[in-house]
Amino acid sequence: MKYYYTNAQNQPTGPVTLEELRALLAAGTVKPVTYVIPEGGQQWGALSALLEANPVPVAAPVVAPAPVAEPTPVVAQPAVQPQPEPTPAAAAAPAPAVAA
């Protein structure tokens, strides 16, 4: 939708979009008490009333995804090698005698 607004000389100016009116307000070109009328409209009203009736949509906040942890590298462990069983002959051998 397009709107006309009254300029500093109280002359109708436009048409402009609602977004352009917001930009003009931010720049100080128009004030909240500036009169506006929709294109084809019958009654002028304050810009502040138009803005209150048409609030700026608030975008949903952008949430950054949580950082992904790097995978822990898997270090291959050497296989456990079975130890040979002692032979029965070595286990039964008597200890050498110690000389006195």
Jmol script that loads the backbone (N, CA, C; Angstrom):
load data "model"
ATOM      1  N   MET A   1       0.841  -1.160   0.000  1.00  0.00           N
ATOM      2  CA  MET A   1       0.000   0.000   0.000  1.00  0.00           C
ATOM      3  C   MET A   1       0.896   1.236   0.000  1.00  0.00           C
ATOM      4  N   LYS A   2       0.443   2.291  -0.631  1.00  0.00           N
ATOM      5  CA  LYS A   2       1.186   3.550  -0.724  1.00  0.00           C
ATOM      6  C   LYS A   2       0.445   4.627   0.071  1.00  0.00           C
ATOM      7  N   TYR A   3       1.242   5.602   0.549  1.00  0.00           N
ATOM      8  CA  TYR A   3       0.709   6.671   1.393  1.00  0.00           C
ATOM      9  C   TYR A   3       1.231   8.020   0.907  1.00  0.00           C
ATOM     10  N   TYR A   4       0.470   9.061   1.223  1.00  0.00           N
ATOM     11  CA  TYR A   4       0.913  10.433   1.047  1.00  0.00           C
ATOM     12  C   TYR A   4       1.138  11.000   2.446  1.00  0.00           C
ATOM     13  N   TYR A   5       2.077  11.917   2.558  1.00  0.00           N
ATOM     14  CA  TYR A   5       2.327  12.581   3.834  1.00  0.00           C
ATOM     15  C   TYR A   5       2.459  14.070   3.582  1.00  0.00           C
ATOM     16  N   THR A   6       2.272  14.855   4.641  1.00  0.00           N
ATOM     17  CA  THR A   6       2.426  16.303   4.506  1.00  0.00           C
ATOM     18  C   THR A   6       3.881  16.658   4.748  1.00  0.00           C
ATOM     19  N   ASN A   7       4.449  17.453   3.832  1.00  0.00           N
ATOM     20  CA  ASN A   7       5.847  17.859   3.980  1.00  0.00           C
ATOM     21  C   ASN A   7       5.936  19.091   4.879  1.00  0.00           C
ATOM     22  N   ALA A   8       7.119  19.681   4.992  1.00  0.00           N
ATOM     23  CA  ALA A   8       7.337  20.830   5.878  1.00  0.00           C
ATOM     24  C   ALA A   8       6.475  22.035   5.479  1.00  0.00           C
ATOM     25  N   GLN A   9       6.063  22.126   4.214  1.00  0.00           N
ATOM     26  CA  GLN A   9       5.203  23.217   3.757  1.00  0.00           C
ATOM     27  C   GLN A   9       3.728  22.829   3.808  1.00  0.00           C
ATOM     28  N   ASN A  10       3.429  21.708   4.471  1.00  0.00           N
ATOM     29  CA  ASN A  10       2.071  21.194   4.638  1.00  0.00           C
ATOM     30  C   ASN A  10       1.434  20.822   3.294  1.00  0.00           C
ATOM     31  N   GLN A  11       2.268  20.382   2.344  1.00  0.00           N
ATOM     32  CA  GLN A  11       1.797  19.959   1.028  1.00  0.00           C
ATOM     33  C   GLN A  11       1.837  18.438   0.956  1.00  0.00           C
ATOM     34  N   PRO A  12       0.841  17.818   0.326  1.00  0.00           N
ATOM     35  CA  PRO A  12       0.866  16.360   0.176  1.00  0.00           C
ATOM     36  C   PRO A  12       2.076  15.933  -0.655  1.00  0.00           C
ATOM     37  N   THR A  13       2.756  14.914  -0.185  1.00  0.00           N
ATOM     38  CA  THR A  13       3.947  14.402  -0.850  1.00  0.00           C
ATOM     39  C   THR A  13       3.833  12.883  -0.927  1.00  0.00           C
ATOM     40  N   GLY A  14       4.266  12.319  -2.032  1.00  0.00           N
ATOM     41  CA  GLY A  14       4.228  10.868  -2.177  1.00  0.00           C
ATOM     42  C   GLY A  14       3.737  10.497  -3.544  1.00  0.00           C
ATOM     43  N   PRO A  15       3.346   9.304  -3.737  1.00  0.00           N
ATOM     44  CA  PRO A  15       3.143   8.264  -2.733  1.00  0.00           C
ATOM     45  C   PRO A  15       4.450   7.555  -2.346  1.00  0.00           C
ATOM     46  N   VAL A  16       4.452   7.041  -1.116  1.00  0.00           N
ATOM     47  CA  VAL A  16       5.575   6.277  -0.582  1.00  0.00           C
ATOM     48  C   VAL A  16       5.027   5.048   0.130  1.00  0.00           C
ATOM     49  N   THR A  17       5.881   4.069   0.295  1.00  0.00           N
ATOM     50  CA  THR A  17       5.480   2.856   1.014  1.00  0.00           C
ATOM     51  C   THR A  17       5.614   3.094   2.519  1.00  0.00           C
ATOM     52  N   LEU A  18       5.056   2.189   3.293  1.00  0.00           N
ATOM     53  CA  LEU A  18       5.175   2.263   4.754  1.00  0.00           C
ATOM     54  C   LEU A  18       6.642   2.181   5.174  1.00  0.00           C
ATOM     55  N   GLU A  19       7.410   1.339   4.502  1.00  0.00           N
ATOM     56  CA  GLU A  19       8.829   1.215   4.815  1.00  0.00           C
ATOM     57  C   GLU A  19       9.553   2.533   4.539  1.00  0.00           C
ATOM     58  N   GLU A  20       9.166   3.220   3.452  1.00  0.00           N
ATOM     59  CA  GLU A  20       9.775   4.509   3.143  1.00  0.00           C
ATOM     60  C   GLU A  20       9.397   5.548   4.201  1.00  0.00           C
ATOM     61  N   LEU A  21       8.156   5.492   4.700  1.00  0.00           N
ATOM     62  CA  LEU A  21       7.750   6.407   5.775  1.00  0.00           C
ATOM     63  C   LEU A  21       8.585   6.159   7.031  1.00  0.00           C
ATOM     64  N   ARG A  22       8.851   4.891   7.335  1.00  0.00           N
ATOM     65  CA  ARG A  22       9.694   4.572   8.499  1.00  0.00           C
ATOM     66  C   ARG A  22      11.108   5.134   8.309  1.00  0.00           C
ATOM     67  N   ALA A  23      11.623   5.019   7.093  1.00  0.00           N
ATOM     68  CA  ALA A  23      12.958   5.546   6.808  1.00  0.00           C
ATOM     69  C   ALA A  23      12.969   7.075   6.914  1.00  0.00           C
ATOM     70  N   LEU A  24      11.912   7.733   6.424  1.00  0.00           N
ATOM     71  CA  LEU A  24      11.814   9.190   6.530  1.00  0.00           C
ATOM     72  C   LEU A  24      11.738   9.622   7.991  1.00  0.00           C
ATOM     73  N   LEU A  25      11.030   8.864   8.806  1.00  0.00           N
ATOM     74  CA  LEU A  25      10.940   9.152  10.235  1.00  0.00           C
ATOM     75  C   LEU A  25      12.315   8.997  10.887  1.00  0.00           C
ATOM     76  N   ALA A  26      13.008   7.933  10.554  1.00  0.00           N
ATOM     77  CA  ALA A  26      14.344   7.698  11.121  1.00  0.00           C
ATOM     78  C   ALA A  26      15.318   8.796  10.706  1.00  0.00           C
ATOM     79  N   ALA A  27      15.145   9.335   9.495  1.00  0.00           N
ATOM     80  CA  ALA A  27      16.030  10.391   9.000  1.00  0.00           C
ATOM     81  C   ALA A  27      15.631  11.769   9.531  1.00  0.00           C
ATOM     82  N   GLY A  28      14.464  11.873  10.157  1.00  0.00           N
ATOM     83  CA  GLY A  28      14.016  13.162  10.685  1.00  0.00           C
ATOM     84  C   GLY A  28      13.256  14.002   9.670  1.00  0.00           C
ATOM     85  N   THR A  29      12.981  13.456   8.492  1.00  0.00           N
ATOM     86  CA  THR A  29      12.248  14.186   7.466  1.00  0.00           C
ATOM     87  C   THR A  29      10.789  14.375   7.863  1.00  0.00           C
ATOM     88  N   VAL A  30      10.216  13.369   8.476  1.00  0.00           N
ATOM     89  CA  VAL A  30       8.849  13.445   9.006  1.00  0.00           C
ATOM     90  C   VAL A  30       8.900  13.190  10.498  1.00  0.00           C
ATOM     91  N   LYS A  31       7.818  13.525  11.181  1.00  0.00           N
ATOM     92  CA  LYS A  31       7.719  13.338  12.630  1.00  0.00           C
ATOM     93  C   LYS A  31       6.508  12.456  12.932  1.00  0.00           C
ATOM     94  N   PRO A  32       6.418  11.940  14.150  1.00  0.00           N
ATOM     95  CA  PRO A  32       5.257  11.106  14.486  1.00  0.00           C
ATOM     96  C   PRO A  32       3.926  11.849  14.301  1.00  0.00           C
ATOM     97  N   VAL A  33       3.929  13.171  14.392  1.00  0.00           N
ATOM     98  CA  VAL A  33       2.683  13.948  14.248  1.00  0.00           C
ATOM     99  C   VAL A  33       2.392  14.325  12.801  1.00  0.00           C
ATOM    100  N   THR A  34       3.283  13.963  11.864  1.00  0.00           N
ATOM    101  CA  THR A  34       3.057  14.249  10.445  1.00  0.00           C
ATOM    102  C   THR A  34       1.793  13.530   9.992  1.00  0.00           C
ATOM    103  N   TYR A  35       0.987  14.232   9.209  1.00  0.00           N
ATOM    104  CA  TYR A  35      -0.251  13.634   8.711  1.00  0.00           C
ATOM    105  C   TYR A  35       0.032  12.764   7.494  1.00  0.00           C
ATOM    106  N   VAL A  36      -0.636  11.624   7.468  1.00  0.00           N
ATOM    107  CA  VAL A  36      -0.529  10.678   6.356  1.00  0.00           C
ATOM    108  C   VAL A  36      -1.931  10.226   5.958  1.00  0.00           C
ATOM    109  N   ILE A  37      -2.024   9.787   4.711  1.00  0.00           N
ATOM    110  CA  ILE A  37      -3.292   9.251   4.214  1.00  0.00           C
ATOM    111  C   ILE A  37      -2.962   8.138   3.226  1.00  0.00           C
ATOM    112  N   PRO A  38      -3.692   7.021   3.281  1.00  0.00           N
ATOM    113  CA  PRO A  38      -3.448   5.968   2.295  1.00  0.00           C
ATOM    114  C   PRO A  38      -3.886   6.443   0.909  1.00  0.00           C
ATOM    115  N   GLU A  39      -3.222   5.952  -0.090  1.00  0.00           N
ATOM    116  CA  GLU A  39      -3.588   6.277  -1.462  1.00  0.00           C
ATOM    117  C   GLU A  39      -5.050   5.894  -1.678  1.00  0.00           C
ATOM    118  N   GLY A  40      -5.887   6.857  -2.111  1.00  0.00           N
ATOM    119  CA  GLY A  40      -7.318   6.611  -2.306  1.00  0.00           C
ATOM    120  C   GLY A  40      -8.117   6.744  -1.026  1.00  0.00           C
ATOM    121  N   GLY A  41      -7.444   7.087   0.086  1.00  0.00           N
ATOM    122  CA  GLY A  41      -8.127   7.211   1.375  1.00  0.00           C
ATOM    123  C   GLY A  41      -8.934   8.494   1.483  1.00  0.00           C
ATOM    124  N   GLN A  42      -9.745   8.589   2.536  1.00  0.00           N
ATOM    125  CA  GLN A  42     -10.623   9.735   2.738  1.00  0.00           C
ATOM    126  C   GLN A  42     -10.224  10.600   3.920  1.00  0.00           C
ATOM    127  N   GLN A  43      -9.412  10.060   4.846  1.00  0.00           N
ATOM    128  CA  GLN A  43      -9.122  10.800   6.072  1.00  0.00           C
ATOM    129  C   GLN A  43      -7.632  10.746   6.409  1.00  0.00           C
ATOM    130  N   TRP A  44      -7.090  11.918   6.735  1.00  0.00           N
ATOM    131  CA  TRP A  44      -5.700  12.024   7.151  1.00  0.00           C
ATOM    132  C   TRP A  44      -5.590  11.632   8.621  1.00  0.00           C
ATOM    133  N   GLY A  45      -4.455  11.067   8.981  1.00  0.00           N
ATOM    134  CA  GLY A  45      -4.209  10.711  10.376  1.00  0.00           C
ATOM    135  C   GLY A  45      -2.726  10.854  10.688  1.00  0.00           C
ATOM    136  N   ALA A  46      -2.395  10.824  11.960  1.00  0.00           N
ATOM    137  CA  ALA A  46      -1.003  10.966  12.385  1.00  0.00           C
ATOM    138  C   ALA A  46      -0.198   9.728  11.991  1.00  0.00           C
ATOM    139  N   LEU A  47       1.037   9.968  11.598  1.00  0.00           N
ATOM    140  CA  LEU A  47       1.942   8.868  11.241  1.00  0.00           C
ATOM    141  C   LEU A  47       2.085   7.901  12.405  1.00  0.00           C
ATOM    142  N   SER A  48       2.127   8.401  13.629  1.00  0.00           N
ATOM    143  CA  SER A  48       2.289   7.527  14.796  1.00  0.00           C
ATOM    144  C   SER A  48       1.161   6.506  14.888  1.00  0.00           C
ATOM    145  N   ALA A  49      -0.067   6.921  14.564  1.00  0.00           N
ATOM    146  CA  ALA A  49      -1.209   5.993  14.604  1.00  0.00           C
ATOM    147  C   ALA A  49      -1.056   4.917  13.535  1.00  0.00           C
ATOM    148  N   LEU A  50      -0.592   5.316  12.356  1.00  0.00           N
ATOM    149  CA  LEU A  50      -0.377   4.346  11.280  1.00  0.00           C
ATOM    150  C   LEU A  50       0.693   3.333  11.681  1.00  0.00           C
ATOM    151  N   LEU A  51       1.771   3.833  12.288  1.00  0.00           N
ATOM    152  CA  LEU A  51       2.856   2.930  12.694  1.00  0.00           C
ATOM    153  C   LEU A  51       2.424   2.009  13.825  1.00  0.00           C
ATOM    154  N   GLU A  52       1.609   2.506  14.753  1.00  0.00           N
ATOM    155  CA  GLU A  52       1.114   1.637  15.835  1.00  0.00           C
ATOM    156  C   GLU A  52       0.207   0.549  15.284  1.00  0.00           C
ATOM    157  N   ALA A  53      -0.565   0.879  14.252  1.00  0.00           N
ATOM    158  CA  ALA A  53      -1.462  -0.105  13.649  1.00  0.00           C
ATOM    159  C   ALA A  53      -0.713  -1.098  12.763  1.00  0.00           C
ATOM    160  N   ASN A  54       0.517  -0.745  12.388  1.00  0.00           N
ATOM    161  CA  ASN A  54       1.327  -1.600  11.511  1.00  0.00           C
ATOM    162  C   ASN A  54       2.727  -1.759  12.088  1.00  0.00           C
ATOM    163  N   PRO A  55       2.856  -2.489  13.203  1.00  0.00           N
ATOM    164  CA  PRO A  55       4.185  -2.632  13.815  1.00  0.00           C
ATOM    165  C   PRO A  55       5.134  -3.391  12.888  1.00  0.00           C
ATOM    166  N   VAL A  56       6.397  -3.121  13.094  1.00  0.00           N
ATOM    167  CA  VAL A  56       7.430  -3.818  12.317  1.00  0.00           C
ATOM    168  C   VAL A  56       7.447  -5.267  12.759  1.00  0.00           C
ATOM    169  N   PRO A  57       7.299  -6.204  11.818  1.00  0.00           N
ATOM    170  CA  PRO A  57       7.360  -7.610  12.215  1.00  0.00           C
ATOM    171  C   PRO A  57       8.737  -7.943  12.769  1.00  0.00           C
ATOM    172  N   VAL A  58       8.729  -8.663  13.860  1.00  0.00           N
ATOM    173  CA  VAL A  58       9.986  -9.067  14.492  1.00  0.00           C
ATOM    174  C   VAL A  58      10.349 -10.435  13.954  1.00  0.00           C
ATOM    175  N   ALA A  59      11.519 -10.488  13.363  1.00  0.00           N
ATOM    176  CA  ALA A  59      11.999 -11.762  12.831  1.00  0.00           C
ATOM    177  C   ALA A  59      12.419 -12.651  13.986  1.00  0.00           C
ATOM    178  N   ALA A  60      12.228 -13.921  13.804  1.00  0.00           N
ATOM    179  CA  ALA A  60      12.676 -14.880  14.817  1.00  0.00           C
ATOM    180  C   ALA A  60      14.185 -14.774  14.945  1.00  0.00           C
ATOM    181  N   PRO A  61      14.678 -14.838  16.173  1.00  0.00           N
ATOM    182  CA  PRO A  61      16.132 -14.738  16.327  1.00  0.00           C
ATOM    183  C   PRO A  61      16.832 -15.900  15.650  1.00  0.00           C
ATOM    184  N   VAL A  62      17.933 -15.574  15.060  1.00  0.00           N
ATOM    185  CA  VAL A  62      18.735 -16.603  14.404  1.00  0.00           C
ATOM    186  C   VAL A  62      19.628 -17.224  15.457  1.00  0.00           C
ATOM    187  N   VAL A  63      19.460 -18.509  15.632  1.00  0.00           N
ATOM    188  CA  VAL A  63      20.251 -19.220  16.624  1.00  0.00           C
ATOM    189  C   VAL A  63      21.281 -20.055  15.879  1.00  0.00           C
ATOM    190  N   ALA A  64      22.518 -19.796  16.191  1.00  0.00           N
ATOM    191  CA  ALA A  64      23.587 -20.559  15.552  1.00  0.00           C
ATOM    192  C   ALA A  64      23.576 -21.982  16.093  1.00  0.00           C
ATOM    193  N   PRO A  65      23.782 -22.931  15.229  1.00  0.00           N
ATOM    194  CA  PRO A  65      23.815 -24.312  15.726  1.00  0.00           C
ATOM    195  C   PRO A  65      24.996 -24.508  16.665  1.00  0.00           C
ATOM    196  N   ALA A  66      24.814 -25.412  17.594  1.00  0.00           N
ATOM    197  CA  ALA A  66      25.890 -25.713  18.546  1.00  0.00           C
ATOM    198  C   ALA A  66      27.069 -26.284  17.775  1.00  0.00           C
ATOM    199  N   PRO A  67      28.268 -25.898  18.184  1.00  0.00           N
ATOM    200  CA  PRO A  67      29.434 -26.442  17.474  1.00  0.00           C
ATOM    201  C   PRO A  67      29.502 -27.953  17.639  1.00  0.00           C
ATOM    202  N   VAL A  68      29.902 -28.578  16.599  1.00  0.00           N
ATOM    203  CA  VAL A  68      30.016 -30.029  16.614  1.00  0.00           C
ATOM    204  C   VAL A  68      31.438 -30.375  17.036  1.00  0.00           C
ATOM    205  N   ALA A  69      31.525 -31.215  18.051  1.00  0.00           N
ATOM    206  CA  ALA A  69      32.847 -31.623  18.534  1.00  0.00           C
ATOM    207  C   ALA A  69      33.509 -32.515  17.499  1.00  0.00           C
ATOM    208  N   GLU A  70      34.784 -32.295  17.361  1.00  0.00           N
ATOM    209  CA  GLU A  70      35.536 -33.151  16.450  1.00  0.00           C
ATOM    210  C   GLU A  70      35.543 -34.569  17.020  1.00  0.00           C
ATOM    211  N   PRO A  71      35.379 -35.555  16.175  1.00  0.00           N
ATOM    212  CA  PRO A  71      35.404 -36.925  16.700  1.00  0.00           C
ATOM    213  C   PRO A  71      36.790 -37.264  17.252  1.00  0.00           C
ATOM    214  N   THR A  72      36.795 -37.990  18.343  1.00  0.00           N
ATOM    215  CA  THR A  72      38.056 -38.418  18.944  1.00  0.00           C
ATOM    216  C   THR A  72      38.629 -39.534  18.092  1.00  0.00           C
ATOM    217  N   PRO A  73      39.870 -39.354  17.650  1.00  0.00           N
ATOM    218  CA  PRO A  73      40.436 -40.416  16.816  1.00  0.00           C
ATOM    219  C   PRO A  73      40.606 -41.695  17.631  1.00  0.00           C
ATOM    220  N   VAL A  74      40.322 -42.778  17.006  1.00  0.00           N
ATOM    221  CA  VAL A  74      40.464 -44.079  17.654  1.00  0.00           C
ATOM    222  C   VAL A  74      41.869 -44.591  17.348  1.00  0.00           C
ATOM    223  N   VAL A  75      42.637 -44.810  18.407  1.00  0.00           N
ATOM    224  CA  VAL A  75      43.997 -45.339  18.248  1.00  0.00           C
ATOM    225  C   VAL A  75      43.928 -46.843  18.436  1.00  0.00           C
ATOM    226  N   ALA A  76      44.398 -47.530  17.443  1.00  0.00           N
ATOM    227  CA  ALA A  76      44.352 -48.991  17.525  1.00  0.00           C
ATOM    228  C   ALA A  76      45.331 -49.462  18.591  1.00  0.00           C
ATOM    229  N   GLN A  77      44.852 -50.284  19.485  1.00  0.00           N
ATOM    230  CA  GLN A  77      45.687 -50.857  20.537  1.00  0.00           C
ATOM    231  C   GLN A  77      46.256 -52.173  20.018  1.00  0.00           C
ATOM    232  N   PRO A  78      47.526 -52.427  20.309  1.00  0.00           N
ATOM    233  CA  PRO A  78      48.080 -53.705  19.844  1.00  0.00           C
ATOM    234  C   PRO A  78      47.373 -54.855  20.562  1.00  0.00           C
ATOM    235  N   ALA A  79      47.197 -55.885  19.826  1.00  0.00           N
ATOM    236  CA  ALA A  79      46.544 -57.060  20.404  1.00  0.00           C
ATOM    237  C   ALA A  79      47.447 -57.656  21.472  1.00  0.00           C
ATOM    238  N   VAL A  80      46.846 -58.137  22.536  1.00  0.00           N
ATOM    239  CA  VAL A  80      47.611 -58.769  23.617  1.00  0.00           C
ATOM    240  C   VAL A  80      48.048 -60.140  23.130  1.00  0.00           C
ATOM    241  N   GLN A  81      49.359 -60.358  23.180  1.00  0.00           N
ATOM    242  CA  GLN A  81      49.911 -61.630  22.737  1.00  0.00           C
ATOM    243  C   GLN A  81      49.969 -62.572  23.942  1.00  0.00           C
ATOM    244  N   PRO A  82      49.417 -63.738  23.793  1.00  0.00           N
ATOM    245  CA  PRO A  82      49.477 -64.679  24.924  1.00  0.00           C
ATOM    246  C   PRO A  82      50.932 -65.082  25.202  1.00  0.00           C
ATOM    247  N   GLN A  83      51.266 -65.166  26.482  1.00  0.00           N
ATOM    248  CA  GLN A  83      52.614 -65.583  26.901  1.00  0.00           C
ATOM    249  C   GLN A  83      52.643 -67.107  26.942  1.00  0.00           C
ATOM    250  N   PRO A  84      53.761 -67.677  26.528  1.00  0.00           N
ATOM    251  CA  PRO A  84      53.826 -69.151  26.561  1.00  0.00           C
ATOM    252  C   PRO A  84      53.840 -69.629  28.013  1.00  0.00           C
ATOM    253  N   GLU A  85      53.163 -70.705  28.225  1.00  0.00           N
ATOM    254  CA  GLU A  85      53.125 -71.323  29.558  1.00  0.00           C
ATOM    255  C   GLU A  85      54.495 -71.933  29.854  1.00  0.00           C
ATOM    256  N   PRO A  86      54.961 -71.835  31.121  1.00  0.00           N
ATOM    257  CA  PRO A  86      56.246 -72.484  31.422  1.00  0.00           C
ATOM    258  C   PRO A  86      56.108 -73.994  31.257  1.00  0.00           C
ATOM    259  N   THR A  87      57.179 -74.595  30.827  1.00  0.00           N
ATOM    260  CA  THR A  87      57.149 -76.054  30.621  1.00  0.00           C
ATOM    261  C   THR A  87      57.209 -76.749  31.974  1.00  0.00           C
ATOM    262  N   PRO A  88      56.597 -77.880  32.113  1.00  0.00           N
ATOM    263  CA  PRO A  88      56.619 -78.574  33.404  1.00  0.00           C
ATOM    264  C   PRO A  88      58.027 -78.937  33.843  1.00  0.00           C
ATOM    265  N   ALA A  89      58.935 -79.217  32.941  1.00  0.00           N
ATOM    266  CA  ALA A  89      60.301 -79.607  33.336  1.00  0.00           C
ATOM    267  C   ALA A  89      60.989 -78.414  33.978  1.00  0.00           C
ATOM    268  N   ALA A  90      60.814 -77.217  33.472  1.00  0.00           N
ATOM    269  CA  ALA A  90      61.473 -76.056  34.026  1.00  0.00           C
ATOM    270  C   ALA A  90      60.860 -75.712  35.386  1.00  0.00           C
ATOM    271  N   ALA A  91      59.593 -75.964  35.547  1.00  0.00           N
ATOM    272  CA  ALA A  91      58.964 -75.645  36.825  1.00  0.00           C
ATOM    273  C   ALA A  91      59.359 -76.643  37.891  1.00  0.00           C
ATOM    274  N   ALA A  92      59.652 -77.905  37.532  1.00  0.00           N
ATOM    275  CA  ALA A  92      59.986 -78.925  38.521  1.00  0.00           C
ATOM    276  C   ALA A  92      61.471 -79.023  38.798  1.00  0.00           C
ATOM    277  N   ALA A  93      62.312 -78.309  38.078  1.00  0.00           N
ATOM    278  CA  ALA A  93      63.762 -78.402  38.296  1.00  0.00           C
ATOM    279  C   ALA A  93      64.105 -77.823  39.657  1.00  0.00           C
ATOM    280  N   PRO A  94      64.959 -78.566  40.418  1.00  0.00           N
ATOM    281  CA  PRO A  94      65.319 -78.067  41.734  1.00  0.00           C
ATOM    282  C   PRO A  94      66.278 -76.888  41.618  1.00  0.00           C
ATOM    283  N   ALA A  95      66.238 -76.020  42.596  1.00  0.00           N
ATOM    284  CA  ALA A  95      67.132 -74.858  42.611  1.00  0.00           C
ATOM    285  C   ALA A  95      68.540 -75.343  42.889  1.00  0.00           C
ATOM    286  N   PRO A  96      69.543 -74.729  42.300  1.00  0.00           N
ATOM    287  CA  PRO A  96      70.930 -75.154  42.541  1.00  0.00           C
ATOM    288  C   PRO A  96      71.301 -74.947  44.012  1.00  0.00           C
ATOM    289  N   ALA A  97      72.094 -75.805  44.526  1.00  0.00           N
ATOM    290  CA  ALA A  97      72.524 -75.741  45.919  1.00  0.00           C
ATOM    291  C   ALA A  97      73.568 -74.658  46.078  1.00  0.00           C
ATOM    292  N   VAL A  98      73.474 -73.970  47.166  1.00  0.00           N
ATOM    293  CA  VAL A  98      74.401 -72.875  47.430  1.00  0.00           C
ATOM    294  C   VAL A  98      75.467 -73.430  48.379  1.00  0.00           C
ATOM    295  N   ALA A  99      76.736 -73.258  48.068  1.00  0.00           N
ATOM    296  CA  ALA A  99      77.815 -73.764  48.883  1.00  0.00           C
ATOM    297  C   ALA A  99      77.983 -72.886  50.110  1.00  0.00           C
ATOM    298  N   ALA A 100      78.227 -73.531  51.224  1.00  0.00           N
ATOM    299  CA  ALA A 100      78.352 -72.784  52.470  1.00  0.00           C
ATOM    300  C   ALA A 100      79.740 -72.434  52.784  1.00  0.00           C
TER     301      ALA A 100
END
end "model"
wireframe off; spacefill off
backbone 0.3
color backbone group
